Amino acid sequence: MRDPGCEVQAVAAAAVRAAWCRDGASGAVAVRGGETVGYLVGAPKADPVWGDNVWVDSAGHAVAPGAAEVARDLYGYAAQRWADEGRTAHYVLLPAGGDGGPAAGGADALVDAWFRLAFGLQHVHAVREPLPAAPAPRPSLVVRPAERADVPALGAIDVALPAHQARSPVLSGAAVPTVEEQTTDWEDTFGDPRFPTWVAQVPGPDGAPQVVGAAVGCALTESRTHEGLALLPDAGFLGFAAVLPGARGLGAGRALGEQVLAWSGEAGYACCVTDWRATNLLSSRAWPRLGFRDTFWRLHRTVGH
């Protein structure tokens, strides 16, 4: 489900031009026999969570068919400048592998070339078709639109995902917000029609309904992490889903994901996109089981150690 417009030269050229026009962009081009066979363009991002970084986004790198090995030469040339500038955290977004192995000469060959540059898989972008309707959840599990009375629970659930990813094996360096901070944020933003929100509830110890999970959908254009060739047109986005630790394994996460997929169809989107940390053992298993197929992989390397 990659954007067919990316195969139109003018559209692809515009995406490459945008990558090159980023502040601080630099890179390399490979020429063989007078023909360009590859290019690499990276630029820093200001967010301190990524360290002293340089990013090669989805339109920032390509090689000619059968020329995957050229990627290693391009990086070898460009990375010296990045290291000299003190940019030691390197990120590259590539088409996901899975097309027959390096011998097939496709995305697998390109990913293999980057793996042999000491990069590893950090993050996954994926897509699937919407659902015509959300399946009925398990007995005693209810998925419904969030209400303002749910704001305290939403604040606690908001913290569950970053808290989980701060632990092994993700070990994310992102700050974990407090429940109070997230509750205040929800109080200020609840009801924004751009971000429909659902909650999952189960009977609590006293038999009363207890909210244990939440999910947020939106248009993919609202996402800051999907841009360039990774910004599919006419796509919904499963932007957030989390379940409190004590309620995991009850099917709440899957039911919430199915609800966002059904909403994507009802809203008229042609597909639904999500993303997750490859080292998050929960999401990296749950979302493929729900039918999401990898589209782009973010690879990462820290140099100097």
N, C-alpha and C positions, 0 to 999 in steps of 0.2 A: 504493500500500500504506500510506497514512496510516491511523492508528488510527481505526476507525469509532466508537470511544467518544468521540472528540473532537467528534462531531456531536451528542452527548447534552448537553443544556444543563448538567446538574449536573456532569458530568465536565469540561466546558470551563470552567465557573465555578470549579471547584476549582483548575484549572491557573492561571487568571488570578489567583485569590486568593493562590496560592503565590508568583507573580511579585511581587505587590504587597507581600507580607509579608517580602521580603528586606531585610536591613539596608541602610539608606540609600536605599531605593527612592523614586523620584519620577517625575513624568510629567505627562501632560495628557489631557484628554478633549475630544472635539469633539461639539457638539450643534447640530442643525439642525432648526428647526421643532418643538422639544420632543423630538426623537428623537436618541438617541446614534448617531453615525455613525462613530465611531472612537475609539481610545484608544492610548496609548503609555506604557509603564512600563519604566524602566531602573534598574539598581542596579549598584554597583561590585563587582568581584571582587578578592579580596585578593592573588592571585598577582602578584608584581611583573613577570613576563614580559609582562603586558598593558599596562604603563605606568599612568599616572594615568587610570583607565578608567571607563567606564560601559557596561553590557551590557543590550541588549534581547533577552531570550531568546525562544524559540519561542511562548510564551504571552503575551509582553509587548506584543504589537501586533496590531491588527486594524482593518479598516475595512469599512464596509458595501459591498455590491455596487455597483459603479459609482462609488465614492467614493475611488479610489486617490489622487487629488490631495490629499485631506485629510491624507494622511501627511506631506506637506511642511509643512502648517500645524502639525500636532502636534509635529513635530521642531523647527520654528522656535520654538515656545513652550517646550518642555522643555529644549532644548539650551542656552538662555541660562543657566539655573541650573547645568547641568553645567559649562559653561565658567567661570562665576563661582566654582565650587567647585574649579577647577583640574583638572577631569577633561577632558583634551583628546583622549584616545583613545576613540573611540566605535565600538561594535560592535552590529550588529543581525542577528538570525536570522530570515530570511523564507522562506516557501514558494518553492521554486525556480521560475524562469521556464520558458517552453517551451510555453505554452498558446495561442499564436496572435498574440502581439504586443500592444502596449498597447491597440489598438482593441478587443481581445476583452474587456477589462475584468477579466481574471483576475489571476493571479500576475504575469504579464509587466507589466501596468499598474502594479502595486505596486512591482515591482523598478525599473521605469523611473522612477517618482517618486523613489525613493531614489537612483538614479544621478544624477538632477538635483539632488540635495543634496550632490554631490561624494563619494558613497560608491563604493567599488569592490569587486569580488568577491575575497574572500580565501580562503574555505574552503567545501568542498562536502560535504554529507551525502548518502548514496545507499543504495539498497536493491535487492535482486534476490531471486529464488527460490533455494532451495538446489538443489544438484545431487544426482541419485540416487546417483551414484558419481563418484569422481575419474577423469577420462580418463587413459589411460596417457601418461606424459611422453615427451619425445623420447628416442631411444636415447642411452645413456650418462648420462642424468640420472635420479637416484633421489630420490624424496621418501619420507621415513620418519619415524616418531615420534622425537623427540629423546631422547637418552640422557644420563646424567650425564657421560659422557666428552666430550660435546659442549660442556660449559659454557664452556671457553676460547673456542671458536669463536662461541658465542652472545654472549659478551661483546663480541667484535670486531664482530659483525653488528649488535648493539644500537647501536653508535656510528655505523654507516654512514648511517642515516637522518638523525639530527640534524646530522651533518657535511655531508651533501648539502644539507640545508635551510638551513644557515648560509651557503651560497654563492649567487651569483646564478643565477636570478632570484628565489628565495624570500627570501634575505637575512633569515632569522629571527633575532630577538634572543635566542632561548633558548640557554642555556649548553650547550655540547657536552661531555658527560661523557667521562671517560677509559675506556679499555678495562679498566683495573684496577678502576675503580669498578663498571662493569657486570658484570664477571666475578664480583666479590664478591657483588653483588646476586643473580646467578643461582645462586651457590653456596648462598645463604641461602634462596632461594625455589623452586628447581627441584623439580618433582614436585607442585606444587600442583594438585589435580585440577580446580580452577576454570578453569585456563588451559592446556589442551592445546597442545602445541608440536610443530611439525614442522620438519625441516631438509631442505634440498636439497643433494645432493652430486654432484660430477662427478669424473672421474679427474684427479688432480693431475699435475704435471710428471713425477713418478716412476711414474705409473700407479696410485698408491694413492688411495683415495677421499678427497676433500677437501670439507668442508662450506663452501658458498658463500652460503647463504641460509637464512632462517628465517621462520616465521609463527606467530602465536599466535591462537587462537580463544577465545571465552568467551561467556557470556550478555551481552546488551546492557545488562542492569542493572548489570554490573560497570563500565561506562564512566562517567566523570565528565563527559564532553562531550555526552552525549545525555540530556536531561531534558525535563520538560514535555511538550509535544506532539510533540517529536522522539524521545521514548522509546517506540518501538513495542513492543507486547506480544508475547511469544512470539517473540522475535527473537534469532538468533545474531549475533555480532559478529566481523568480521575486524579485530582490534584492532591488529595489527602485522604487517608483512611488509617485509623488506628483503633485498637481495642485495649482496654485496661488489662494488665498482666494476669490478674486473677480470673479473667473471663475468656482467655485465649483457649482455643480448642472447642468452642461451642458452636462454631460456624458463623459467628457474627461478622468476621472480616469478609468472608465470601459473600454473605448476604448483602452487606453494604456495597461491595464491588458490583454485584449484580444489579443493585438499585441504580448506581451511577451509569452502568451500561444501558439499562432500560431508559433512563432519563435522556441519555445521548440520542437514542433512537427517537424518542418522543419529541425532542427538540429539533430533529431533522438533520443531525450530523451524520456524515457518511461513515465515520469511524470514531473510535475512542482511543486515546493515548494515555499512557502512564509511564512512570519511571521509578527505579528503585536502586538502592545500593546493592551491588553484587554480593557483598559480605553480610548483608542483613539476611540471616537464615530464614526468617519468617516470610518477608515479602518476596524474596527470590524464589521461594517455593509456591507461595500462595497465588501470585499473579500469573505465572505460566500455567498453573493448574486451571485457572479461570479462562485460559485460551489466549492470553496475550503472547504475541510473537515479537522477538527482538528485531529492532530496526537499526539502532545505532548503539555502539559501545563507547563509553568514555574510558580511555586507558590513562594510566598515571605512572609517573616516575619521579622520584626525588633524587637529585644528583648530589655528589659530593660526600657520600657516605659509603 
